[in-house]
Amino acid sequence: MALNVSVVSADREVWSGTAAQVVARTVEGEIGILSGHQPLLATLAHGEVRVTTAGGEKVAVDAEGGFLSVDHDTVTIVAGRASIA
């Protein structure tokens, strides 16, 4: 089963698609998300969000500020500033 991922900044969608894994830096440390993850809401720290797509491609997004939400295999990352690294 895959994750549905959406990464947005304050002014645009940066990346969206299906993924096998998402790794992000939160204010409490780095977190990895796989399919079936428990619901979660976390505050993002400045750092790289790494997405491994369902096809195995690696996508890196530089994100600063905002939050990460996980619910029913949907990962939403809303950052104050984000761009493909």
DSSP file (Angstrom, degrees, kcal/mol; ACC not computed):
  #  RESIDUE AA STRUCTURE BP1 BP2  ACC     N-H-->O    O-->H-N    N-H-->O    O-->H-N    TCO  KAPPA ALPHA  PHI   PSI    X-CA   Y-CA   Z-CA
    1    1 A M              0   0    0      0, 0.0    34,-0.3     0, 0.0     2,-0.2   0.000 360.0 360.0 360.0 144.0    0.0    0.0    0.0
    2    2 A A        -     0   0    0     32,-0.1     2,-0.3    33,-0.0    18,-0.2  -0.669 360.0-118.4-109.2 161.2    1.3    3.5   -0.8
    3    3 A L  E     -A   19   0A   0     16,-3.4    16,-2.4    -2,-0.2     2,-0.6  -0.744  18.2-135.7 -91.7 143.3    1.2    6.8    0.9
    4    4 A N  E     -Ab  18  74A   0     69,-2.7    71,-3.0    -2,-0.3     2,-0.4  -0.919  32.5-168.8 -96.8 118.8   -0.5    9.8   -0.8
    5    5 A V  E     +Ab  17  75A   0     12,-3.2    12,-2.2    -2,-0.6     2,-0.4  -0.896  18.2 179.7-119.5 138.6    1.8   12.7   -0.2
    6    6 A S  E     -Ab  16  76A   0     69,-2.1    71,-3.0    -2,-0.4     2,-0.5  -0.984   5.0-171.0-136.1 124.7    1.4   16.4   -0.8
    7    7 A V  E     +Ab  15  77A   0      8,-3.4     7,-2.7    -2,-0.4     8,-1.7  -0.970  16.7 172.0-115.9 118.9    4.1   19.0    0.0
    8    8 A V  E     -Ab  13  78A   0     69,-3.0    71,-2.9    -2,-0.5     5,-0.2  -0.938  19.1-156.0-127.6 149.6    3.0   22.6   -0.2
    9    9 A S        -     0   0    0      3,-3.0     3,-0.2    -2,-0.3    71,-0.2  -0.501  48.3 -83.8-106.2-175.7    4.6   25.9    0.6
   10   10 A A  S    S+     0   0    0     70,-0.7    70,-0.1    69,-0.3    71,-0.1   0.783 126.8  26.9 -60.7 -27.2    2.7   29.2    1.4
   11   11 A D  S    S+     0   0    0      1,-0.2     2,-0.3    69,-0.1    -1,-0.2   0.506 123.9   6.8-118.8  -5.0    2.3   30.0   -2.2
   12   12 A R  S    S-     0   0    0     -3,-0.2    -3,-3.0    70,-0.0     2,-0.5  -0.996  72.6 -90.2-167.5 164.0    2.3   26.8   -4.3
   13   13 A E  E     -A    8   0A   0     -2,-0.3    -5,-0.3    -5,-0.2     3,-0.1  -0.764  33.4-173.8 -82.8 127.8    2.3   23.0   -4.4
   14   14 A V  E     -     0   0A   0     -7,-2.7     2,-0.3    -2,-0.5    -6,-0.2   0.871  63.5 -14.6 -91.0 -43.3    5.9   21.8   -4.5
   15   15 A W  E     +A    7   0A   0     -8,-1.7    -8,-3.4     2,-0.0    -1,-0.4  -0.970  58.2 174.2-159.6 144.0    5.3   18.0   -5.0
   16   16 A S  E     +A    6   0A   0     -2,-0.3     2,-0.3   -10,-0.2   -10,-0.2  -0.986  27.4  96.8-150.0 151.7    2.6   15.5   -4.8
   17   17 A G  E     -A    5   0A   0    -12,-2.2   -12,-3.2    -2,-0.3     2,-0.3  -0.978  68.5 -50.0 162.7-168.1    2.2   11.8   -5.6
   18   18 A T  E     -A    4   0A   0     -2,-0.3    36,-1.3   -14,-0.2     2,-0.3  -0.758  52.4-176.7 -98.6 146.5    2.4    8.3   -4.1
   19   19 A A  E     -AC   3  53A   0    -16,-2.4   -16,-3.4    -2,-0.3    34,-0.3  -0.962  34.7-150.3-141.7 155.2    5.2    7.3   -2.0
   20   20 A A  E    S+     0   0A   0     32,-2.9    15,-0.5    -2,-0.3     2,-0.3   0.725  88.8   8.0 -89.9 -29.2    6.6    4.2   -0.2
   21   21 A Q  E     -DC  34  52A   0     31,-1.6    31,-2.7    13,-0.1     2,-0.4  -0.996  55.2-163.8-155.6 146.2    8.3    6.3    2.5
   22   22 A V  E     -DC  33  51A   0     11,-1.9    11,-3.0    -2,-0.3     2,-0.4  -1.000   7.6-171.2-131.4 133.4    8.6    9.9    3.8
   23   23 A V  E     +DC  32  50A   0     27,-2.8    27,-3.1    -2,-0.4     2,-0.3  -0.994  14.9 168.9-124.5 128.0   11.3   11.1    6.2
   24   24 A A  E     -D   31   0A   0      7,-2.4     7,-2.9    -2,-0.4     2,-0.6  -0.958  34.1-120.2-138.8 155.2   11.1   14.6    7.7
   25   25 A R  E     -D   30   0A   0     -2,-0.3    20,-2.3    23,-0.2     5,-0.2  -0.860  33.7-178.2 -96.5 122.5   12.9   16.6   10.4
   26   26 A T  E >   -DE  29  44A   0      3,-2.3     3,-1.5    -2,-0.6    18,-0.2  -0.629  45.6 -99.4-109.4 173.1   10.5   17.8   13.1
   27   27 A V  T 3  S+     0   0    0     16,-2.2    17,-0.1     1,-0.3     3,-0.1   0.693 126.7  49.9 -66.6 -15.7   11.3   19.9   16.2
   28   28 A E  T 3  S-     0   0    0      1,-0.4    -1,-0.3    15,-0.3     2,-0.2   0.405 127.0 -80.7-100.3   0.7   11.4   16.7   18.2
   29   29 A G  E <   -D   26   0A   0     -3,-1.5    -3,-2.3     2,-0.0    -1,-0.4  -0.690  66.9 -35.2 127.3 179.8   13.8   14.9   15.8
   30   30 A E  E     -D   25   0A   0     -5,-0.2     2,-0.4    -2,-0.2    -5,-0.2  -0.505  54.6-165.9 -78.4 142.6   13.7   13.0   12.5
   31   31 A I  E     -D   24   0A   0     -7,-2.9    -7,-2.4    -2,-0.2     2,-0.4  -0.985  10.2-151.9-132.4 140.9   10.7   10.8   11.7
   32   32 A G  E     -D   23   0A   0     -2,-0.4     2,-0.5    -9,-0.2    -9,-0.2  -0.916  11.1-159.6-111.1 138.9   10.0    8.2    9.1
   33   33 A I  E     +D   22   0A   0    -11,-3.0   -11,-1.9    -2,-0.4     2,-0.3  -0.974  13.7 171.1-124.4 126.5    6.5    7.4    7.8
   34   34 A L  E >   -D   21   0A   0     -2,-0.5     3,-1.5   -13,-0.2   -13,-0.1  -0.787  49.3 -68.4-121.7 168.1    5.4    4.2    6.1
   35   35 A S  T 3  S+     0   0    0    -15,-0.5    -1,-0.1   -34,-0.3   -32,-0.1  -0.282 121.4  31.1 -55.3 140.0    2.0    3.0    5.1
   36   36 A G  T 3  S+     0   0    0      1,-0.2    -1,-0.3    -3,-0.0    36,-0.0   0.486  83.0 157.6  87.9   3.0   -0.2    2.2    8.1
   37   37 A H    <   -     0   0    0     -3,-1.5    36,-0.4     1,-0.1    -1,-0.2  -0.282  47.8-104.7 -61.9 144.9    1.4    4.9   10.3
   38   38 A Q        -     0   0    0      1,-0.1    -1,-0.1    33,-0.1    32,-0.0  -0.318  50.0 -81.8 -64.0 152.4   -0.6    6.1   13.2
   39   39 A P        +     0   0    0      0, 0.0     2,-0.3     0, 0.0    32,-0.2  -0.280  61.6 175.6 -55.9 143.1   -2.2    9.5   12.9
   40   40 A L  E     -F   70   0A   0     30,-2.0    30,-2.7    -3,-0.1     2,-0.4  -0.997  28.8-166.4-153.7 144.9    0.3   12.3   13.7
   41   41 A L  E     +F   69   0A   0     -2,-0.3     2,-0.3    28,-0.2    28,-0.2  -0.975  25.1 169.4-133.4 122.7    0.6   16.0   13.7
   42   42 A A  E     -F   68   0A   0     26,-2.6    26,-2.7    -2,-0.4     2,-0.5  -0.957  35.1-118.1-136.3 151.2    4.2   17.4   14.1
   43   43 A T  E     -F   67   0A   0     -2,-0.3   -16,-2.2    24,-0.2   -15,-0.3  -0.776  35.3-127.7 -88.4 127.8    5.9   20.8   13.8
   44   44 A L  B     -E   26   0A   0     22,-1.9   -18,-0.3    -2,-0.5     2,-0.3  -0.480  16.2-154.0 -75.7 143.6    8.5   20.9   11.1
   45   45 A A        -     0   0    0    -20,-2.3   -20,-0.2    -2,-0.2     2,-0.2  -0.706  42.2 -79.3-102.2 164.3   12.1   22.0   11.7
   46   46 A H  S    S+     0   0    0     -2,-0.3     2,-0.3    18,-0.1    18,-0.2  -0.483  88.6  86.6 -63.5 129.6   14.2   23.5    9.0
   47   47 A G  E    S- G   0  63A   0     16,-2.5    16,-2.9    -2,-0.2     2,-0.4  -0.984  76.1 -48.1 165.3-171.4   15.6   20.6    7.0
   48   48 A E  E     - G   0  62A   0     -2,-0.3     2,-0.6    14,-0.2   -23,-0.2  -0.727  33.0-153.0 -94.5 133.7   15.2   18.2    4.2
   49   49 A V  E     - G   0  61A   0     12,-3.3    12,-2.6    -2,-0.4     2,-0.5  -0.936  17.4-157.8-100.1 123.2   12.0   16.1    3.6
   50   50 A R  E     -CG  23  60A   0    -27,-3.1   -27,-2.8    -2,-0.6     2,-0.5  -0.906   8.9-172.0-109.6 124.5   13.0   12.9    1.8
   51   51 A V  E     -CG  22  59A   0      8,-3.1     8,-2.9    -2,-0.5     2,-0.7  -0.954  11.6-160.7-116.0 128.9   10.3   11.1   -0.2
   52   52 A T  E     -CG  21  58A   0    -31,-2.7   -32,-2.9    -2,-0.5   -31,-1.6  -0.949  26.3-138.1-105.0 113.7   10.9    7.7   -1.8
   53   53 A T  E >   -C   19   0A   0      4,-2.9     3,-1.9    -2,-0.7   -34,-0.3  -0.125  24.2-103.4 -68.3 166.9    8.2    7.3   -4.4
   54   54 A A  T 3  S+     0   0    0    -36,-1.3   -35,-0.1     1,-0.3    -1,-0.1   0.788 125.4  53.1 -60.1 -27.1    6.3    4.1   -5.0
   55   55 A G  T 3  S-     0   0    0    -37,-0.3    -1,-0.3     2,-0.1   -36,-0.1   0.427 123.7-104.0 -88.3   0.0    8.5    3.6   -8.0
   56   56 A G  S <  S+     0   0    0     -3,-1.9    -2,-0.1     1,-0.3     2,-0.1   0.372  72.7 141.7  95.9  -4.1   11.7    4.0   -6.0
   57   57 A E        -     0   0    0     -5,-0.1    -4,-2.9     1,-0.1     2,-0.5  -0.441  47.0-131.7 -70.3 144.9   12.7    7.5   -7.1
   58   58 A K  E     -G   52   0A   0     -6,-0.2     2,-0.4    -2,-0.1    -6,-0.2  -0.866  22.3-174.0-101.1 129.6   14.1    9.8   -4.5
   59   59 A V  E     -G   51   0A   0     -8,-2.9    -8,-3.1    -2,-0.5     2,-0.5  -0.992   4.7-163.8-123.4 128.8   12.7   13.3   -4.1
   60   60 A A  E     -G   50   0A   0     -2,-0.4    25,-2.8   -10,-0.2     2,-0.4  -0.954   5.0-173.5-116.1 130.4   14.3   15.8   -1.7
   61   61 A V  E     -GH  49  84A   0    -12,-2.6   -12,-3.3    -2,-0.5     2,-0.7  -0.986  19.9-140.5-123.6 127.5   12.5   19.0   -0.6
   62   62 A D  E     -GH  48  83A   0     21,-2.9    21,-1.8    -2,-0.4     2,-0.3  -0.791  33.2-178.7 -85.2 117.7   14.1   21.7    1.5
   63   63 A A  E     -GH  47  82A   0    -16,-2.9   -16,-2.5    -2,-0.7     2,-0.4  -0.911  16.7-171.0-125.0 147.2   11.4   22.8    3.9
   64   64 A E  E     - H   0  81A   0     17,-2.3    17,-1.5    -2,-0.3    16,-1.0  -0.979  55.1 -15.6-140.4 124.8   11.3   25.5    6.6
   65   65 A G  E    S+     0   0A   0     -2,-0.4    15,-0.5    14,-0.2    16,-0.3   0.238  86.9  79.8  70.2 161.8    8.6   26.0    9.2
   66   66 A G  E    S- H   0  79A   0     13,-0.3   -22,-1.9   -22,-0.2     2,-0.3  -0.729  70.5 -75.0 108.0-155.4    5.1   24.6    9.1
   67   67 A F  E     -FH  43  78A   0     11,-2.4    11,-2.4    -2,-0.3     2,-0.4  -0.935  18.3-135.7-146.8 166.7    3.7   21.2   10.0
   68   68 A L  E     -FH  42  77A   0    -26,-2.7   -26,-2.6    -2,-0.3     2,-0.4  -0.990  20.5-169.0-125.9 132.8    3.4   17.6    8.9
   69   69 A S  E     -FH  41  76A   0      7,-2.7     7,-2.6    -2,-0.4     2,-0.4  -0.977   5.1-170.2-126.1 137.5    0.1   15.6    9.2
   70   70 A V  E     +FH  40  75A   0    -30,-2.7   -30,-2.0    -2,-0.4     2,-0.3  -0.996  19.0 151.1-126.1 128.3   -0.4   11.9    8.8
   71   71 A D  E >   - H   0  74A   0      3,-2.1     3,-0.9    -2,-0.4   -33,-0.1  -0.867  69.4 -15.4-158.5 122.8   -3.9   10.4    8.6
   72   72 A H  T 3  S-     0   0    0     -2,-0.3     3,-0.1     1,-0.3   -34,-0.1   0.911 127.4 -48.7  50.5  53.5   -5.2    7.2    6.8
   73   73 A D  T 3  S+     0   0    0    -36,-0.4   -69,-2.7     1,-0.2     2,-0.5   0.726 113.2 121.1  61.1  24.1   -2.0    6.9    4.6
   74   74 A T  E <   -bH   4  71A   0     -3,-0.9    -3,-2.1   -71,-0.2     2,-0.5  -0.982  44.1-166.7-117.6 123.1   -2.2   10.5    3.6
   75   75 A V  E     -bH   5  70A   0    -71,-3.0   -69,-2.1    -2,-0.5     2,-0.5  -0.945   4.6-174.2-111.7 122.7    0.8   12.7    4.4
   76   76 A T  E     -bH   6  69A   0     -7,-2.6    -7,-2.7    -2,-0.5     2,-0.5  -0.975   3.6-171.1-119.2 124.6    0.4   16.4    4.1
   77   77 A I  E     -bH   7  68A   0    -71,-3.0   -69,-3.0    -2,-0.5     2,-0.6  -0.965   2.1-175.8-117.4 117.6    3.4   18.7    4.6
   78   78 A V  E     +bH   8  67A   0    -11,-2.4   -11,-2.4    -2,-0.5     2,-0.3  -0.954  12.0 179.2-115.0 113.2    2.6   22.5    4.8
   79   79 A A  E     - H   0  66A   0    -71,-2.9   -69,-0.3    -2,-0.6   -13,-0.3  -0.855  38.1-134.4-117.0 148.9    5.8   24.6    5.0
   80   80 A G  E    S+     0   0A   0    -16,-1.0   -70,-0.7   -15,-0.5     2,-0.3   0.868 102.4  11.6 -63.8 -36.1    6.3   28.3    5.2
   81   81 A R  E    S+ H   0  64A   0    -17,-1.5   -17,-2.3   -16,-0.3     2,-0.3  -0.989  77.0 161.4-142.9 132.8    9.0   27.9    2.6
   82   82 A A  E     + H   0  63A   0     -2,-0.3     2,-0.3   -19,-0.2   -19,-0.2  -0.985   3.2 163.7-153.5 142.2    9.7   24.8    0.5
   83   83 A S  E     - H   0  62A   0    -21,-1.8   -21,-2.9    -2,-0.3     2,-0.2  -0.987  47.4 -89.4-154.0 153.2   11.5   24.0   -2.7
   84   84 A I  E       H   0  61A   0     -2,-0.3   -23,-0.3   -23,-0.2    -2,-0.0  -0.483 360.0 360.0 -63.9 128.2   12.9   20.9   -4.5
   85   85 A A              0   0    0    -25,-2.8   -24,-0.2    -2,-0.2    -1,-0.2   0.468 360.0 360.0 -79.1 360.0   16.5   20.5   -3.3
